[in-house]
Amino acid sequence: MSGETLMRAPSRVAGEGVFARVRFARGEQVVTVDSGRRVSRAEYERIDWSCYTGRIMQVDDDWFLEGIGAIEDFINHGCDPNVGFTVGAGGVALCALRNIEPGEEILFHYSTCEDHADWRQPCGCGSARCPGVLVGFRDLGPTDRVRLLPISLPYLRRRYGFRSEPISP
């Protein structure tokens, strides 16, 4: 289904990105994010980051998901994202935070899944909110934590005490 609604194309944010082929209404599921190879924390900590070229994201306290080339593996970061994480009958998905028009790049905030200590990544998303460097959720300032926790992965909501329902498709 995502092949009909999403496409990969060159991105102004970083190399290649994912773009909407159709209009997504606020709250609508854009793509599930459950494909990939599960990687334990022990395996993650053995990665030689100086030569690693894959895509990997934290999905729970001690688990990571390594991309296998699915379209969701190419979704870029945005400090002012248009999608956020939700959990529904189909599993973990990215849902539209506002209406997304055809041709618009799909962006999620990488801090809504990453929480390991001292995680840092340069950012050039171009958003007015962009601080130039991404950090793990634990290192976000209080304003960004409040803004991003409702659209973060469930393990972060649990860890940081989010008490309300996440966005729903």
Sine and cosine of phi, psi and omega as CSV:
sin_phi,cos_phi,sin_psi,cos_psi,sin_omega,cos_omega
0.00,0.00,-0.63,0.78,-0.05,-1.00
-0.89,0.45,-0.44,0.90,0.06,-1.00
-0.90,0.45,-0.47,0.88,0.03,-1.00
-0.99,0.14,-0.42,0.91,-0.10,-0.99
-0.94,-0.34,-0.32,0.95,-0.04,-1.00
-0.76,-0.65,0.42,-0.91,0.07,-1.00
-0.57,-0.83,0.49,-0.87,0.11,-0.99
-1.00,0.01,0.61,-0.79,0.00,-1.00
-0.31,-0.95,0.26,-0.97,0.07,-1.00
-0.84,0.54,0.61,-0.80,-0.07,-1.00
-0.85,-0.53,0.58,-0.82,0.11,-0.99
-0.97,0.26,-0.34,0.94,-0.04,-1.00
-0.98,0.20,-0.80,0.60,-0.05,-1.00
-0.26,-0.97,0.96,-0.28,0.13,-0.99
0.81,0.58,-0.99,-0.15,-0.03,-1.00
-0.89,-0.46,0.57,-0.82,0.00,-1.00
-0.66,-0.75,-0.10,-1.00,0.00,-1.00
-0.90,-0.44,0.73,-0.69,-0.07,-1.00
-0.80,-0.60,0.51,-0.86,0.02,-1.00
-0.96,0.27,0.71,-0.71,0.14,-0.99
-1.00,-0.06,-0.37,0.93,-0.05,-1.00
-0.77,-0.64,0.16,-0.99,0.07,-1.00
-0.99,0.15,0.71,-0.70,0.11,-0.99
-0.93,-0.38,0.77,-0.64,0.05,-1.00
-0.99,0.14,0.46,-0.89,0.07,-1.00
-0.78,0.63,0.75,-0.66,0.01,-1.00
1.00,0.00,-0.21,0.98,-0.02,-1.00
-0.97,0.22,0.64,-0.77,0.06,-1.00
-0.93,0.38,0.76,-0.65,-0.01,-1.00
-0.99,-0.13,-0.72,0.70,-0.02,-1.00
-0.29,-0.96,0.58,-0.82,0.13,-0.99
-0.99,0.15,0.42,-0.91,-0.05,-1.00
-0.78,-0.63,0.81,0.59,-0.06,-1.00
-0.88,-0.47,0.02,1.00,0.02,-1.00
-1.00,-0.02,0.56,-0.83,0.01,-1.00
0.61,-0.80,0.04,-1.00,0.01,-1.00
-0.99,-0.16,0.83,-0.56,0.02,-1.00
-0.95,0.30,0.74,-0.67,-0.05,-1.00
-0.83,-0.56,0.79,-0.61,0.03,-1.00
-0.96,0.27,0.29,-0.96,0.04,-1.00
-0.87,0.50,-0.64,0.77,0.00,-1.00
-0.87,0.49,-0.70,0.72,0.03,-1.00
-0.92,0.39,-0.65,0.76,0.02,-1.00
-0.85,0.53,-0.69,0.72,-0.05,-1.00
-0.94,0.34,-0.24,0.97,0.05,-1.00
-1.00,-0.03,-0.07,1.00,-0.02,-1.00
-0.92,0.40,0.71,-0.70,0.10,-0.99
-1.00,0.04,0.99,-0.14,-0.12,-0.99
-0.93,0.37,-0.32,0.95,0.00,-1.00
-0.94,0.35,-0.36,0.93,0.00,-1.00
-0.80,-0.60,0.06,1.00,0.00,-1.00
-0.96,0.29,0.77,-0.63,-0.01,-1.00
-0.87,-0.49,0.08,1.00,-0.02,-1.00
-0.99,0.16,-0.13,-0.99,0.06,-1.00
-0.83,-0.55,0.76,-0.65,-0.06,-1.00
-0.57,-0.82,0.61,-0.79,0.05,-1.00
-0.65,-0.76,0.53,-0.85,0.03,-1.00
-0.96,0.26,0.72,-0.69,-0.01,-1.00
-0.85,-0.53,-0.16,0.99,0.06,-1.00
-0.30,-0.95,0.05,-1.00,-0.07,-1.00
-0.78,0.63,-0.71,0.70,-0.07,-1.00
-0.84,-0.54,0.36,0.93,-0.03,-1.00
-0.74,-0.67,0.55,-0.83,-0.01,-1.00
-0.75,-0.66,0.38,-0.93,0.03,-1.00
-0.86,-0.51,0.89,-0.46,0.01,-1.00
-1.00,-0.07,0.77,-0.63,-0.03,-1.00
-0.88,0.47,0.53,-0.85,0.01,-1.00
-0.84,-0.54,0.29,0.96,0.03,-1.00
0.99,-0.12,0.10,0.99,0.06,-1.00
-0.94,0.35,0.36,-0.93,-0.08,-1.00
-0.84,0.54,-0.59,0.80,-0.02,-1.00
-0.90,0.43,-0.34,0.94,0.04,-1.00
-0.92,0.39,-0.26,0.97,-0.08,-1.00
-0.96,-0.29,0.18,0.98,0.05,-1.00
-0.97,0.26,0.82,-0.58,-0.04,-1.00
-1.00,0.07,0.23,-0.97,0.06,-1.00
-0.99,0.16,0.55,-0.84,0.18,-0.98
-0.61,-0.80,0.75,-0.66,0.03,-1.00
-0.93,0.36,-0.32,0.95,0.10,-1.00
-0.85,-0.53,0.96,0.27,-0.17,-0.99
-0.93,0.37,0.40,-0.92,0.10,-0.99
-0.95,-0.31,-0.04,1.00,0.12,-0.99
-0.71,-0.70,0.44,-0.90,0.04,-1.00
-0.59,-0.81,0.28,-0.96,-0.06,-1.00
-0.97,0.26,0.61,-0.80,0.13,-0.99
-0.56,-0.83,0.28,-0.96,0.04,-1.00
-0.83,-0.56,0.79,-0.61,0.02,-1.00
-0.71,-0.71,-0.26,-0.96,-0.01,-1.00
-0.87,0.50,-0.51,0.86,-0.02,-1.00
-1.00,0.03,0.08,1.00,-0.02,-1.00
0.98,-0.21,-0.37,-0.93,-0.02,-1.00
-0.97,0.24,0.71,-0.70,-0.03,-1.00
-0.60,-0.80,0.26,-0.96,0.17,-0.98
-0.98,-0.21,0.77,-0.63,-0.07,-1.00
-0.90,-0.44,0.53,-0.85,0.00,-1.00
-0.93,0.38,0.79,-0.61,0.04,-1.00
-1.00,0.08,-0.28,0.96,0.06,-1.00
-0.41,-0.91,0.09,-1.00,0.07,-1.00
-0.89,0.45,0.68,-0.73,0.02,-1.00
-0.87,-0.49,0.79,-0.61,-0.07,-1.00
-1.00,-0.06,0.43,-0.91,0.07,-1.00
-0.82,0.58,0.68,-0.73,-0.01,-1.00
1.00,0.00,-0.18,0.98,-0.01,-1.00
-0.99,0.16,0.66,-0.75,0.03,-1.00
-0.96,0.28,0.67,-0.74,0.05,-1.00
-1.00,0.07,0.80,-0.60,-0.05,-1.00
-0.71,-0.70,0.72,-0.69,0.15,-0.99
-0.84,-0.54,0.38,-0.92,-0.03,-1.00
-1.00,0.08,0.89,-0.46,-0.08,-1.00
-0.87,0.49,-0.44,0.90,0.03,-1.00
-0.93,0.37,-0.21,0.98,0.02,-1.00
-0.99,0.17,0.04,1.00,0.10,-1.00
-0.74,-0.67,-0.39,0.92,-0.08,-1.00
-0.99,-0.11,0.73,-0.69,0.00,-1.00
-0.60,-0.80,0.15,0.99,-0.02,-1.00
-0.97,0.25,0.48,-0.88,-0.09,-1.00
-0.86,0.50,0.66,-0.75,0.10,-1.00
0.89,0.46,0.36,0.93,0.08,-1.00
-0.94,0.33,0.80,-0.60,-0.01,-1.00
-0.66,-0.76,0.60,-0.80,0.05,-1.00
-0.48,-0.88,0.72,-0.70,0.06,-1.00
-0.89,0.46,0.54,-0.84,0.01,-1.00
-0.79,-0.61,0.69,-0.72,0.07,-1.00
-0.69,-0.72,0.62,0.78,-0.11,-0.99
-0.92,0.38,-0.38,0.92,0.03,-1.00
1.00,0.03,-0.04,1.00,0.02,-1.00
-0.94,0.35,0.49,-0.87,0.08,-1.00
-0.89,0.46,-0.41,0.91,0.02,-1.00
-0.99,0.12,-0.12,0.99,-0.15,-0.99
-0.92,0.40,0.85,-0.53,0.06,-1.00
-1.00,0.04,-0.08,1.00,0.00,-1.00
1.00,-0.04,-0.32,0.95,0.02,-1.00
-0.64,-0.77,0.73,-0.68,0.09,-1.00
-1.00,-0.02,0.56,-0.83,0.07,-1.00
-0.74,-0.67,0.29,-0.96,0.08,-1.00
-0.91,0.41,0.34,-0.94,-0.06,-1.00
-0.78,0.62,-0.67,0.74,-0.05,-1.00
-0.87,0.50,-0.42,0.91,-0.04,-1.00
-0.99,-0.16,0.06,1.00,0.06,-1.00
-0.94,0.35,0.45,-0.89,0.13,-0.99
-0.95,0.31,0.28,-0.96,-0.07,-1.00
-0.85,0.52,-0.62,0.79,0.00,-1.00
-0.91,0.42,-0.71,0.71,0.01,-1.00
-0.93,0.38,-0.58,0.81,0.05,-1.00
-0.87,0.49,-0.73,0.68,0.00,-1.00
-0.89,0.46,-0.66,0.75,-0.02,-1.00
-0.92,0.38,-0.63,0.77,-0.15,-0.99
-0.99,-0.11,-0.36,0.93,-0.05,-1.00
-0.84,0.54,-0.67,0.75,-0.01,-1.00
-0.90,0.44,-0.32,0.95,-0.01,-1.00
-0.93,-0.37,0.27,0.96,-0.01,-1.00
-1.00,0.00,0.24,-0.97,0.05,-1.00
-0.88,0.47,0.45,-0.89,-0.06,-1.00
-0.82,0.58,-0.59,0.80,-0.02,-1.00
-0.90,0.44,-0.55,0.83,0.06,-1.00
-0.95,0.30,-0.63,0.78,0.05,-1.00
-0.87,0.50,-0.68,0.73,0.03,-1.00
-0.90,0.43,-0.76,0.65,-0.09,-1.00
-0.88,0.47,-0.63,0.78,-0.10,-1.00
-0.97,-0.23,0.22,0.97,0.19,-0.98
0.96,0.28,0.55,0.83,0.05,-1.00
-0.94,0.35,0.83,-0.56,-0.13,-0.99
-0.97,-0.25,-0.14,0.99,-0.04,-1.00
-0.98,-0.17,0.19,-0.98,0.05,-1.00
-0.96,0.30,0.64,-0.77,0.09,-1.00
-0.93,0.36,0.14,-0.99,0.06,-1.00
-0.86,0.51,0.53,-0.85,-0.02,-1.00
-0.84,-0.54,0.58,-0.81,-0.01,-1.00
-0.94,0.35,0.00,0.00,0.00,0.00
